Amino acid sequence: MPRGRQPSKRPKLKACRRCGALVDSKVNVCPICGSTEFTDNWEGMIIILDSSRSELARELQIEKPGLYAIRVAGRVVKRAAQ
Ligand SMILES: [Zn+2]
């Protein structure tokens, strides 16, 4: 469902360093984990609707539904040992 390209209207998002949640650049406290550390250095975007059923959510250690960055600079994601 294309909505037209509006590159200049793209909302500016930053990623929480602790949990990877993407929030508006005006937000000061992460609504997911309460962290106040954010970075603009992130890649990829994923919407988690049901974290208990998403394998990627498990891999990224996401526990709550929301919008997340797949890669956040400086964030170490521990993968389940297997
Ligand atoms: Zn967070």
PDB file of the backbone (N, CA, C, O) and the ligand in Angstrom, with CONECT records:
HET     ZN  A 101       1
ATOM      1  N   MET A   1       0.835  -1.200   0.000  1.00  0.00           N
ATOM      2  CA  MET A   1       0.000   0.000   0.000  1.00  0.00           C
ATOM      3  C   MET A   1       0.869   1.248   0.000  1.00  0.00           C
ATOM      4  O   MET A   1       1.230   1.780   1.050  1.00  0.00           O
ATOM      5  N   PRO A   2       1.188   1.692  -1.184  1.00  0.00           N
ATOM      6  CA  PRO A   2       2.044   2.878  -1.282  1.00  0.00           C
ATOM      7  C   PRO A   2       1.319   4.135  -0.828  1.00  0.00           C
ATOM      8  O   PRO A   2       0.157   4.366  -1.161  1.00  0.00           O
ATOM      9  N   ARG A   3       2.021   4.916  -0.080  1.00  0.00           N
ATOM     10  CA  ARG A   3       1.406   6.142   0.426  1.00  0.00           C
ATOM     11  C   ARG A   3       2.079   7.373  -0.164  1.00  0.00           C
ATOM     12  O   ARG A   3       1.871   8.493   0.303  1.00  0.00           O
ATOM     13  N   GLY A   4       2.883   7.156  -1.189  1.00  0.00           N
ATOM     14  CA  GLY A   4       3.591   8.287  -1.775  1.00  0.00           C
ATOM     15  C   GLY A   4       4.882   8.551  -1.039  1.00  0.00           C
ATOM     16  O   GLY A   4       5.011   8.245   0.147  1.00  0.00           O
ATOM     17  N   ARG A   5       5.834   9.120  -1.746  1.00  0.00           N
ATOM     18  CA  ARG A   5       7.120   9.354  -1.107  1.00  0.00           C
ATOM     19  C   ARG A   5       7.182  10.748  -0.522  1.00  0.00           C
ATOM     20  O   ARG A   5       6.948  11.746  -1.203  1.00  0.00           O
ATOM     21  N   GLN A   6       7.498  10.786   0.736  1.00  0.00           N
ATOM     22  CA  GLN A   6       7.632  12.089   1.388  1.00  0.00           C
ATOM     23  C   GLN A   6       8.885  12.090   2.241  1.00  0.00           C
ATOM     24  O   GLN A   6       8.821  12.132   3.469  1.00  0.00           O
ATOM     25  N   PRO A   7      10.021  12.042   1.572  1.00  0.00           N
ATOM     26  CA  PRO A   7      11.270  11.928   2.331  1.00  0.00           C
ATOM     27  C   PRO A   7      11.468  13.060   3.316  1.00  0.00           C
ATOM     28  O   PRO A   7      12.046  12.860   4.385  1.00  0.00           O
ATOM     29  N   SER A   8      10.997  14.244   2.974  1.00  0.00           N
ATOM     30  CA  SER A   8      11.236  15.380   3.858  1.00  0.00           C
ATOM     31  C   SER A   8      10.318  15.327   5.079  1.00  0.00           C
ATOM     32  O   SER A   8      10.557  16.003   6.080  1.00  0.00           O
ATOM     33  N   LYS A   9       9.267  14.516   4.980  1.00  0.00           N
ATOM     34  CA  LYS A   9       8.325  14.457   6.098  1.00  0.00           C
ATOM     35  C   LYS A   9       8.581  13.264   7.011  1.00  0.00           C
ATOM     36  O   LYS A   9       7.865  13.043   7.988  1.00  0.00           O
ATOM     37  N   ARG A  10       9.594  12.518   6.679  1.00  0.00           N
ATOM     38  CA  ARG A  10       9.909  11.342   7.483  1.00  0.00           C
ATOM     39  C   ARG A  10      10.171  11.766   8.927  1.00  0.00           C
ATOM     40  O   ARG A  10      11.010  12.630   9.181  1.00  0.00           O
ATOM     41  N   PRO A  11       9.464  11.167   9.854  1.00  0.00           N
ATOM     42  CA  PRO A  11       9.675  11.552  11.248  1.00  0.00           C
ATOM     43  C   PRO A  11      11.077  11.174  11.698  1.00  0.00           C
ATOM     44  O   PRO A  11      11.600  10.125  11.324  1.00  0.00           O
ATOM     45  N   LYS A  12      11.669  12.024  12.490  1.00  0.00           N
ATOM     46  CA  LYS A  12      13.010  11.736  12.976  1.00  0.00           C
ATOM     47  C   LYS A  12      12.905  10.835  14.202  1.00  0.00           C
ATOM     48  O   LYS A  12      12.297  11.177  15.216  1.00  0.00           O
ATOM     49  N   LEU A  13      13.516   9.687  14.060  1.00  0.00           N
ATOM     50  CA  LEU A  13      13.446   8.724  15.157  1.00  0.00           C
ATOM     51  C   LEU A  13      14.832   8.476  15.715  1.00  0.00           C
ATOM     52  O   LEU A  13      15.835   8.570  15.008  1.00  0.00           O
ATOM     53  N   LYS A  14      14.864   8.159  16.988  1.00  0.00           N
ATOM     54  CA  LYS A  14      16.119   7.738  17.601  1.00  0.00           C
ATOM     55  C   LYS A  14      15.861   6.427  18.313  1.00  0.00           C
ATOM     56  O   LYS A  14      14.722   6.092  18.639  1.00  0.00           O
ATOM     57  N   ALA A  15      16.921   5.698  18.546  1.00  0.00           N
ATOM     58  CA  ALA A  15      16.780   4.370  19.138  1.00  0.00           C
ATOM     59  C   ALA A  15      17.293   4.360  20.568  1.00  0.00           C
ATOM     60  O   ALA A  15      18.318   4.962  20.889  1.00  0.00           O
ATOM     61  N   CYS A  16      16.559   3.666  21.407  1.00  0.00           N
ATOM     62  CA  CYS A  16      17.000   3.493  22.791  1.00  0.00           C
ATOM     63  C   CYS A  16      18.212   2.579  22.817  1.00  0.00           C
ATOM     64  O   CYS A  16      18.206   1.515  22.198  1.00  0.00           O
ATOM     65  N   ARG A  17      19.235   2.984  23.519  1.00  0.00           N
ATOM     66  CA  ARG A  17      20.451   2.177  23.570  1.00  0.00           C
ATOM     67  C   ARG A  17      20.260   0.904  24.373  1.00  0.00           C
ATOM     68  O   ARG A  17      20.958  -0.086  24.152  1.00  0.00           O
ATOM     69  N   ARG A  18      19.341   0.926  25.279  1.00  0.00           N
ATOM     70  CA  ARG A  18      19.183  -0.234  26.143  1.00  0.00           C
ATOM     71  C   ARG A  18      18.296  -1.314  25.500  1.00  0.00           C
ATOM     72  O   ARG A  18      18.657  -2.490  25.479  1.00  0.00           O
ATOM     73  N   CYS A  19      17.144  -0.903  24.982  1.00  0.00           N
ATOM     74  CA  CYS A  19      16.223  -1.921  24.471  1.00  0.00           C
ATOM     75  C   CYS A  19      16.011  -1.843  22.968  1.00  0.00           C
ATOM     76  O   CYS A  19      15.406  -2.745  22.388  1.00  0.00           O
ATOM     77  N   GLY A  20      16.496  -0.784  22.320  1.00  0.00           N
ATOM     78  CA  GLY A  20      16.377  -0.698  20.876  1.00  0.00           C
ATOM     79  C   GLY A  20      15.077  -0.099  20.390  1.00  0.00           C
ATOM     80  O   GLY A  20      14.855  -0.017  19.182  1.00  0.00           O
ATOM     81  N   ALA A  21      14.221   0.317  21.288  1.00  0.00           N
ATOM     82  CA  ALA A  21      12.943   0.909  20.871  1.00  0.00           C
ATOM     83  C   ALA A  21      13.191   2.192  20.091  1.00  0.00           C
ATOM     84  O   ALA A  21      14.086   2.973  20.413  1.00  0.00           O
ATOM     85  N   LEU A  22      12.378   2.394  19.057  1.00  0.00           N
ATOM     86  CA  LEU A  22      12.473   3.622  18.284  1.00  0.00           C
ATOM     87  C   LEU A  22      11.435   4.607  18.789  1.00  0.00           C
ATOM     88  O   LEU A  22      10.252   4.283  18.891  1.00  0.00           O
ATOM     89  N   VAL A  23      11.881   5.794  19.098  1.00  0.00           N
ATOM     90  CA  VAL A  23      10.971   6.817  19.597  1.00  0.00           C
ATOM     91  C   VAL A  23      11.209   8.110  18.835  1.00  0.00           C
ATOM     92  O   VAL A  23      12.237   8.277  18.179  1.00  0.00           O
ATOM     93  N   ASP A  24      10.261   9.011  18.927  1.00  0.00           N
ATOM     94  CA  ASP A  24      10.402  10.325  18.326  1.00  0.00           C
ATOM     95  C   ASP A  24      11.589  11.052  18.944  1.00  0.00           C
ATOM     96  O   ASP A  24      11.895  10.874  20.123  1.00  0.00           O
ATOM     97  N   SER A  25      12.257  11.874  18.133  1.00  0.00           N
ATOM     98  CA  SER A  25      13.465  12.534  18.629  1.00  0.00           C
ATOM     99  C   SER A  25      13.176  13.478  19.787  1.00  0.00           C
ATOM    100  O   SER A  25      14.097  13.895  20.489  1.00  0.00           O
ATOM    101  N   LYS A  26      11.907  13.818  19.995  1.00  0.00           N
ATOM    102  CA  LYS A  26      11.570  14.733  21.088  1.00  0.00           C
ATOM    103  C   LYS A  26      11.397  14.009  22.415  1.00  0.00           C
ATOM    104  O   LYS A  26      11.370  14.629  23.478  1.00  0.00           O
ATOM    105  N   VAL A  27      11.281  12.681  22.337  1.00  0.00           N
ATOM    106  CA  VAL A  27      11.066  11.898  23.557  1.00  0.00           C
ATOM    107  C   VAL A  27      12.354  11.827  24.368  1.00  0.00           C
ATOM    108  O   VAL A  27      13.431  11.618  23.810  1.00  0.00           O
ATOM    109  N   ASN A  28      12.247  12.000  25.675  1.00  0.00           N
ATOM    110  CA  ASN A  28      13.436  11.989  26.521  1.00  0.00           C
ATOM    111  C   ASN A  28      13.612  10.701  27.306  1.00  0.00           C
ATOM    112  O   ASN A  28      14.726  10.340  27.685  1.00  0.00           O
ATOM    113  N   VAL A  29      12.516  10.018  27.543  1.00  0.00           N
ATOM    114  CA  VAL A  29      12.586   8.785  28.317  1.00  0.00           C
ATOM    115  C   VAL A  29      11.960   7.660  27.505  1.00  0.00           C
ATOM    116  O   VAL A  29      10.868   7.811  26.958  1.00  0.00           O
ATOM    117  N   CYS A  30      12.651   6.543  27.432  1.00  0.00           N
ATOM    118  CA  CYS A  30      12.148   5.415  26.665  1.00  0.00           C
ATOM    119  C   CYS A  30      10.854   4.882  27.294  1.00  0.00           C
ATOM    120  O   CYS A  30      10.830   4.560  28.482  1.00  0.00           O
ATOM    121  N   PRO A  31       9.780   4.790  26.500  1.00  0.00           N
ATOM    122  CA  PRO A  31       8.506   4.306  27.042  1.00  0.00           C
ATOM    123  C   PRO A  31       8.536   2.808  27.329  1.00  0.00           C
ATOM    124  O   PRO A  31       7.659   2.288  28.018  1.00  0.00           O
ATOM    125  N   ILE A  32       9.533   2.122  26.806  1.00  0.00           N
ATOM    126  CA  ILE A  32       9.592   0.676  26.994  1.00  0.00           C
ATOM    127  C   ILE A  32      10.391   0.319  28.249  1.00  0.00           C
ATOM    128  O   ILE A  32       9.920  -0.444  29.091  1.00  0.00           O
ATOM    129  N   CYS A  33      11.594   0.870  28.370  1.00  0.00           N
ATOM    130  CA  CYS A  33      12.461   0.440  29.467  1.00  0.00           C
ATOM    131  C   CYS A  33      12.830   1.571  30.420  1.00  0.00           C
ATOM    132  O   CYS A  33      13.438   1.320  31.460  1.00  0.00           O
ATOM    133  N   GLY A  34      12.475   2.806  30.089  1.00  0.00           N
ATOM    134  CA  GLY A  34      12.749   3.906  30.996  1.00  0.00           C
ATOM    135  C   GLY A  34      14.136   4.495  30.873  1.00  0.00           C
ATOM    136  O   GLY A  34      14.510   5.388  31.634  1.00  0.00           O
ATOM    137  N   SER A  35      14.910   3.991  29.904  1.00  0.00           N
ATOM    138  CA  SER A  35      16.258   4.506  29.715  1.00  0.00           C
ATOM    139  C   SER A  35      16.232   5.923  29.149  1.00  0.00           C
ATOM    140  O   SER A  35      15.284   6.309  28.465  1.00  0.00           O
ATOM    141  N   THR A  36      17.275   6.690  29.438  1.00  0.00           N
ATOM    142  CA  THR A  36      17.348   8.041  28.878  1.00  0.00           C
ATOM    143  C   THR A  36      18.495   8.153  27.886  1.00  0.00           C
ATOM    144  O   THR A  36      18.857   9.254  27.469  1.00  0.00           O
ATOM    145  N   GLU A  37      19.064   7.017  27.511  1.00  0.00           N
ATOM    146  CA  GLU A  37      20.167   7.034  26.555  1.00  0.00           C
ATOM    147  C   GLU A  37      19.682   6.631  25.181  1.00  0.00           C
ATOM    148  O   GLU A  37      19.143   5.540  24.992  1.00  0.00           O
ATOM    149  N   PHE A  38      19.877   7.525  24.217  1.00  0.00           N
ATOM    150  CA  PHE A  38      19.417   7.255  22.862  1.00  0.00           C
ATOM    151  C   PHE A  38      20.541   7.495  21.870  1.00  0.00           C
ATOM    152  O   PHE A  38      21.537   8.150  22.179  1.00  0.00           O
ATOM    153  N   THR A  39      20.364   6.955  20.673  1.00  0.00           N
ATOM    154  CA  THR A  39      21.346   7.184  19.621  1.00  0.00           C
ATOM    155  C   THR A  39      20.636   7.329  18.277  1.00  0.00           C
ATOM    156  O   THR A  39      19.590   6.728  18.033  1.00  0.00           O
ATOM    157  N   ASP A  40      21.236   8.139  17.423  1.00  0.00           N
ATOM    158  CA  ASP A  40      20.704   8.260  16.064  1.00  0.00           C
ATOM    159  C   ASP A  40      21.328   7.225  15.144  1.00  0.00           C
ATOM    160  O   ASP A  40      20.955   7.105  13.977  1.00  0.00           O
ATOM    161  N   ASN A  41      22.264   6.496  15.674  1.00  0.00           N
ATOM    162  CA  ASN A  41      23.014   5.530  14.882  1.00  0.00           C
ATOM    163  C   ASN A  41      22.360   4.161  14.958  1.00  0.00           C
ATOM    164  O   ASN A  41      22.777   3.301  15.735  1.00  0.00           O
ATOM    165  N   TRP A  42      21.333   3.971  14.144  1.00  0.00           N
ATOM    166  CA  TRP A  42      20.642   2.680  14.161  1.00  0.00           C
ATOM    167  C   TRP A  42      20.272   2.289  12.740  1.00  0.00           C
ATOM    168  O   TRP A  42      20.269   3.120  11.832  1.00  0.00           O
ATOM    169  N   GLU A  43      19.960   1.009  12.563  1.00  0.00           N
ATOM    170  CA  GLU A  43      19.647   0.496  11.225  1.00  0.00           C
ATOM    171  C   GLU A  43      18.454  -0.430  11.290  1.00  0.00           C
ATOM    172  O   GLU A  43      18.291  -1.191  12.244  1.00  0.00           O
ATOM    173  N   GLY A  44      17.630  -0.360  10.278  1.00  0.00           N
ATOM    174  CA  GLY A  44      16.521  -1.302  10.169  1.00  0.00           C
ATOM    175  C   GLY A  44      15.419  -1.004  11.159  1.00  0.00           C
ATOM    176  O   GLY A  44      15.650  -0.427  12.222  1.00  0.00           O
ATOM    177  N   MET A  45      14.238  -1.401  10.795  1.00  0.00           N
ATOM    178  CA  MET A  45      13.088  -1.072  11.627  1.00  0.00           C
ATOM    179  C   MET A  45      12.169  -2.281  11.678  1.00  0.00           C
ATOM    180  O   MET A  45      11.926  -2.925  10.658  1.00  0.00           O
ATOM    181  N   ILE A  46      11.668  -2.584  12.842  1.00  0.00           N
ATOM    182  CA  ILE A  46      10.782  -3.730  12.952  1.00  0.00           C
ATOM    183  C   ILE A  46       9.644  -3.388  13.906  1.00  0.00           C
ATOM    184  O   ILE A  46       9.848  -2.772  14.952  1.00  0.00           O
ATOM    185  N   ILE A  47       8.455  -3.799  13.521  1.00  0.00           N
ATOM    186  CA  ILE A  47       7.314  -3.592  14.409  1.00  0.00           C
ATOM    187  C   ILE A  47       6.979  -4.928  15.055  1.00  0.00           C
ATOM    188  O   ILE A  47       6.661  -5.899  14.370  1.00  0.00           O
ATOM    189  N   ILE A  48       7.051  -4.965  16.347  1.00  0.00           N
ATOM    190  CA  ILE A  48       6.721  -6.181  17.093  1.00  0.00           C
ATOM    191  C   ILE A  48       5.292  -6.053  17.615  1.00  0.00           C
ATOM    192  O   ILE A  48       4.969  -5.144  18.379  1.00  0.00           O
ATOM    193  N   LEU A  49       4.455  -6.978  17.186  1.00  0.00           N
ATOM    194  CA  LEU A  49       3.070  -6.953  17.648  1.00  0.00           C
ATOM    195  C   LEU A  49       2.859  -7.926  18.799  1.00  0.00           C
ATOM    196  O   LEU A  49       2.134  -7.650  19.755  1.00  0.00           O
ATOM    197  N   ASP A  50       3.505  -9.054  18.678  1.00  0.00           N
ATOM    198  CA  ASP A  50       3.372 -10.071  19.723  1.00  0.00           C
ATOM    199  C   ASP A  50       4.753 -10.656  19.992  1.00  0.00           C
ATOM    200  O   ASP A  50       5.197 -11.581  19.312  1.00  0.00           O
ATOM    201  N   SER A  51       5.422 -10.098  20.997  1.00  0.00           N
ATOM    202  CA  SER A  51       6.813 -10.463  21.223  1.00  0.00           C
ATOM    203  C   SER A  51       6.969 -11.930  21.613  1.00  0.00           C
ATOM    204  O   SER A  51       8.029 -12.515  21.392  1.00  0.00           O
ATOM    205  N   SER A  52       5.936 -12.529  22.186  1.00  0.00           N
ATOM    206  CA  SER A  52       6.079 -13.915  22.616  1.00  0.00           C
ATOM    207  C   SER A  52       6.037 -14.872  21.432  1.00  0.00           C
ATOM    208  O   SER A  52       6.472 -16.019  21.536  1.00  0.00           O
ATOM    209  N   ARG A  53       5.515 -14.399  20.313  1.00  0.00           N
ATOM    210  CA  ARG A  53       5.409 -15.278  19.143  1.00  0.00           C
ATOM    211  C   ARG A  53       6.424 -14.949  18.064  1.00  0.00           C
ATOM    212  O   ARG A  53       6.513 -15.653  17.058  1.00  0.00           O
ATOM    213  N   SER A  54       7.191 -13.885  18.265  1.00  0.00           N
ATOM    214  CA  SER A  54       8.136 -13.482  17.233  1.00  0.00           C
ATOM    215  C   SER A  54       9.536 -13.984  17.550  1.00  0.00           C
ATOM    216  O   SER A  54      10.081 -13.725  18.623  1.00  0.00           O
ATOM    217  N   GLU A  55      10.101 -14.703  16.597  1.00  0.00           N
ATOM    218  CA  GLU A  55      11.440 -15.214  16.801  1.00  0.00           C
ATOM    219  C   GLU A  55      12.450 -14.073  16.815  1.00  0.00           C
ATOM    220  O   GLU A  55      13.407 -14.078  17.588  1.00  0.00           O
ATOM    221  N   LEU A  56      12.217 -13.101  15.947  1.00  0.00           N
ATOM    222  CA  LEU A  56      13.123 -11.964  15.879  1.00  0.00           C
ATOM    223  C   LEU A  56      13.077 -11.173  17.186  1.00  0.00           C
ATOM    224  O   LEU A  56      14.099 -10.675  17.659  1.00  0.00           O
ATOM    225  N   ALA A  57      11.901 -11.067  17.752  1.00  0.00           N
ATOM    226  CA  ALA A  57      11.774 -10.375  19.030  1.00  0.00           C
ATOM    227  C   ALA A  57      12.595 -11.085  20.099  1.00  0.00           C
ATOM    228  O   ALA A  57      13.228 -10.449  20.942  1.00  0.00           O
ATOM    229  N   ARG A  58      12.573 -12.392  20.051  1.00  0.00           N
ATOM    230  CA  ARG A  58      13.350 -13.158  21.022  1.00  0.00           C
ATOM    231  C   ARG A  58      14.835 -12.911  20.790  1.00  0.00           C
ATOM    232  O   ARG A  58      15.608 -12.742  21.733  1.00  0.00           O
ATOM    233  N   GLU A  59      15.218 -12.893  19.512  1.00  0.00           N
ATOM    234  CA  GLU A  59      16.617 -12.703  19.182  1.00  0.00           C
ATOM    235  C   GLU A  59      17.095 -11.330  19.615  1.00  0.00           C
ATOM    236  O   GLU A  59      18.225 -11.169  20.075  1.00  0.00           O
ATOM    237  N   LEU A  60      16.235 -10.355  19.465  1.00  0.00           N
ATOM    238  CA  LEU A  60      16.597  -8.987  19.826  1.00  0.00           C
ATOM    239  C   LEU A  60      16.272  -8.690  21.285  1.00  0.00           C
ATOM    240  O   LEU A  60      16.465  -7.570  21.758  1.00  0.00           O
ATOM    241  N   GLN A  61      15.785  -9.689  21.984  1.00  0.00           N
ATOM    242  CA  GLN A  61      15.436  -9.546  23.401  1.00  0.00           C
ATOM    243  C   GLN A  61      14.393  -8.460  23.612  1.00  0.00           C
ATOM    244  O   GLN A  61      14.518  -7.614  24.498  1.00  0.00           O
ATOM    245  N   ILE A  62      13.379  -8.503  22.793  1.00  0.00           N
ATOM    246  CA  ILE A  62      12.286  -7.543  22.908  1.00  0.00           C
ATOM    247  C   ILE A  62      11.145  -8.194  23.673  1.00  0.00           C
ATOM    248  O   ILE A  62      10.697  -9.287  23.327  1.00  0.00           O
ATOM    249  N   GLU A  63      10.689  -7.530  24.694  1.00  0.00           N
ATOM    250  CA  GLU A  63       9.647  -8.126  25.524  1.00  0.00           C
ATOM    251  C   GLU A  63       8.297  -7.451  25.371  1.00  0.00           C
ATOM    252  O   GLU A  63       7.259  -8.033  25.684  1.00  0.00           O
ATOM    253  N   LYS A  64       8.323  -6.226  24.889  1.00  0.00           N
ATOM    254  CA  LYS A  64       7.048  -5.516  24.758  1.00  0.00           C
ATOM    255  C   LYS A  64       6.793  -5.159  23.302  1.00  0.00           C
ATOM    256  O   LYS A  64       7.735  -4.884  22.559  1.00  0.00           O
ATOM    257  N   PRO A  65       5.534  -5.161  22.887  1.00  0.00           N
ATOM    258  CA  PRO A  65       5.214  -4.770  21.517  1.00  0.00           C
ATOM    259  C   PRO A  65       5.621  -3.329  21.265  1.00  0.00           C
ATOM    260  O   PRO A  65       5.590  -2.495  22.169  1.00  0.00           O
ATOM    261  N   GLY A  66       6.003  -3.046  20.028  1.00  0.00           N
ATOM    262  CA  GLY A  66       6.370  -1.683  19.706  1.00  0.00           C
ATOM    263  C   GLY A  66       7.227  -1.625  18.465  1.00  0.00           C
ATOM    264  O   GLY A  66       7.385  -2.615  17.750  1.00  0.00           O
ATOM    265  N   LEU A  67       7.780  -0.452  18.220  1.00  0.00           N
ATOM    266  CA  LEU A  67       8.634  -0.214  17.063  1.00  0.00           C
ATOM    267  C   LEU A  67      10.085  -0.242  17.523  1.00  0.00           C
ATOM    268  O   LEU A  67      10.467   0.479  18.444  1.00  0.00           O
ATOM    269  N   TYR A  68      10.891  -1.080  16.874  1.00  0.00           N
ATOM    270  CA  TYR A  68      12.274  -1.242  17.315  1.00  0.00           C
ATOM    271  C   TYR A  68      13.235  -1.135  16.152  1.00  0.00           C
ATOM    272  O   TYR A  68      12.879  -1.382  15.000  1.00  0.00           O
ATOM    273  N   ALA A  69      14.474  -0.758  16.481  1.00  0.00           N
ATOM    274  CA  ALA A  69      15.556  -0.801  15.505  1.00  0.00           C
ATOM    275  C   ALA A  69      16.166  -2.194  15.550  1.00  0.00           C
ATOM    276  O   ALA A  69      16.284  -2.798  16.616  1.00  0.00           O
ATOM    277  N   ILE A  70      16.550  -2.693  14.388  1.00  0.00           N
ATOM    278  CA  ILE A  70      17.145  -4.027  14.351  1.00  0.00           C
ATOM    279  C   ILE A  70      18.590  -3.970  14.828  1.00  0.00           C
ATOM    280  O   ILE A  70      19.055  -4.863  15.536  1.00  0.00           O
ATOM    281  N   ARG A  71      19.296  -2.911  14.433  1.00  0.00           N
ATOM    282  CA  ARG A  71      20.667  -2.759  14.902  1.00  0.00           C
ATOM    283  C   ARG A  71      20.848  -1.393  15.519  1.00  0.00           C
ATOM    284  O   ARG A  71      20.507  -0.377  14.913  1.00  0.00           O
ATOM    285  N   VAL A  72      21.381  -1.367  16.719  1.00  0.00           N
ATOM    286  CA  VAL A  72      21.655  -0.107  17.391  1.00  0.00           C
ATOM    287  C   VAL A  72      23.138  -0.067  17.712  1.00  0.00           C
ATOM    288  O   VAL A  72      23.681  -0.990  18.319  1.00  0.00           O
ATOM    289  N   ALA A  73      23.785   1.009  17.301  1.00  0.00           N
ATOM    290  CA  ALA A  73      25.214   1.127  17.555  1.00  0.00           C
ATOM    291  C   ALA A  73      25.484   1.071  19.056  1.00  0.00           C
ATOM    292  O   ALA A  73      24.841   1.768  19.841  1.00  0.00           O
ATOM    293  N   GLY A  74      26.425   0.249  19.432  1.00  0.00           N
ATOM    294  CA  GLY A  74      26.807   0.173  20.832  1.00  0.00           C
ATOM    295  C   GLY A  74      25.946  -0.748  21.658  1.00  0.00           C
ATOM    296  O   GLY A  74      26.199  -0.952  22.845  1.00  0.00           O
ATOM    297  N   ARG A  75      24.929  -1.305  21.032  1.00  0.00           N
ATOM    298  CA  ARG A  75      24.079  -2.212  21.784  1.00  0.00           C
ATOM    299  C   ARG A  75      24.511  -3.647  21.501  1.00  0.00           C
ATOM    300  O   ARG A  75      24.634  -4.056  20.346  1.00  0.00           O
ATOM    301  N   VAL A  76      24.734  -4.386  22.548  1.00  0.00           N
ATOM    302  CA  VAL A  76      25.128  -5.775  22.382  1.00  0.00           C
ATOM    303  C   VAL A  76      23.926  -6.656  22.653  1.00  0.00           C
ATOM    304  O   VAL A  76      23.368  -6.660  23.751  1.00  0.00           O
ATOM    305  N   VAL A  77      23.544  -7.395  21.641  1.00  0.00           N
ATOM    306  CA  VAL A  77      22.424  -8.316  21.807  1.00  0.00           C
ATOM    307  C   VAL A  77      22.973  -9.705  22.052  1.00  0.00           C
ATOM    308  O   VAL A  77      23.713 -10.269  21.246  1.00  0.00           O
ATOM    309  N   LYS A  78      22.586 -10.222  23.181  1.00  0.00           N
ATOM    310  CA  LYS A  78      23.025 -11.580  23.505  1.00  0.00           C
ATOM    311  C   LYS A  78      22.106 -12.577  22.827  1.00  0.00           C
ATOM    312  O   LYS A  78      20.901 -12.599  23.074  1.00  0.00           O
ATOM    313  N   ARG A  79      22.677 -13.383  21.987  1.00  0.00           N
ATOM    314  CA  ARG A  79      21.870 -14.391  21.338  1.00  0.00           C
ATOM    315  C   ARG A  79      21.786 -15.623  22.216  1.00  0.00           C
ATOM    316  O   ARG A  79      22.725 -15.964  22.935  1.00  0.00           O
ATOM    317  N   ALA A  80      20.661 -16.271  22.145  1.00  0.00           N
ATOM    318  CA  ALA A  80      20.479 -17.487  22.925  1.00  0.00           C
ATOM    319  C   ALA A  80      21.551 -18.500  22.514  1.00  0.00           C
ATOM    320  O   ALA A  80      21.736 -18.782  21.330  1.00  0.00           O
ATOM    321  N   ALA A  81      22.228 -19.019  23.481  1.00  0.00           N
ATOM    322  CA  ALA A  81      23.271 -19.993  23.194  1.00  0.00           C
ATOM    323  C   ALA A  81      22.664 -21.280  22.650  1.00  0.00           C
ATOM    324  O   ALA A  81      21.737 -21.864  23.212  1.00  0.00           O
ATOM    325  N   GLN A  82      23.236 -21.682  21.535  1.00  0.00           N
ATOM    326  CA  GLN A  82      22.714 -22.924  20.950  1.00  0.00           C
ATOM    327  C   GLN A  82      23.779 -23.596  20.151  1.00  0.00           C
ATOM    328  O   GLN A  82      23.542 -24.658  19.575  1.00  0.00           O
TER     329      GLN A  82
HETATM  330 ZN    ZN A 101      14.439   1.408  25.970  1.00  0.00          ZN2+
END
